[in-house]
């Protein structure tokens, strides 16, 4: 029973880590990091997209960076140079 609990805990840690982080060259990129760190560790992305959203008098520019890594696609979103989200597609 104890081993099952440890296995489940490790599985959850790995699953949650992928939700807010990604690895490039054994380096960890996380939500809250500056995009310069991402460029330094991961290199240039395959695609960069910019979208502008806003309500009332507030406009937000969101940039998305797409990386093709080991057969997986990762999309990193940033606002004002700070990583806000990392998704696997």
N, C-alpha and C positions, 0 to 999 in steps of 0.2 A: 504494500500500500504506500509506503514511504517513497519508493522509487517512482510510482505513478504520479504522486504529487510533485516531485521534483521535475519529472518530465513535462508535466502540464505547465508548471511555472516557467521552465526554460522556453517552452513553445510560445507562451504568451509574451515573454520578454522579446524574443526574436520577432514575433508578429508585430508588436507595438513599435519596435525600433524601426521597422521598415515604413511605418506610417508617417514618421516625421524625420527620417534620415536616409542617407544613401552613402555608399562607399565608393570612393575613387582612389585607385592605387593604394589600397589599405588605409586610406584616410577617411574620416567620417565628416560628412557635411550634414548639418542639422538646421531645422527651422530656427531662425534667429541669427544665423551666421550672415556675414556680408557676402555679396556675390563675388567680390574679389577673391575670397577664399575658395569659392567654387571654381572660378576660372583657374586659379593657381593649382588646385588639386586635380580637376577634371578636364582641363583644357577648354577649347572652344566647343560650344554645343553644335549639334547638327542643324538645328533651326532656332531662330529667335523670333518671337511674335510680341507685338505691343498692342494692348487694348486700353481704351479710355472709358471709364465708367464714372457716373456722377449722379448726384441728387442735389437739387436746389443750387446752392452756391459752392458745393464741394466737388472737385474733380479728382479722380484717382487714376494714375497710370499704372497698369499692371503689366509686367513683362513675364513671358514664359519662355523657358529654355528647355529644349528637348534633346535628350541624350539617348542614343542607341547603345546599350551596354550588354554584352554577352547574350544577345537575343531578346533582351528586355528593353522596353522603352520607359524612360523616366522623364517626367516633366516637372521642372522646378519653377515655382512662381515667386516673383519678388515685387515689392512695393518700396520705393525710395531706396533701392539698393540692399534691402534686407529680405532674406528668404522667408516667405510666409507659408509656403506649402510645398510638399513633395509628393507626387503621385506616381504610381506604377500603372502603365496602360498595357 
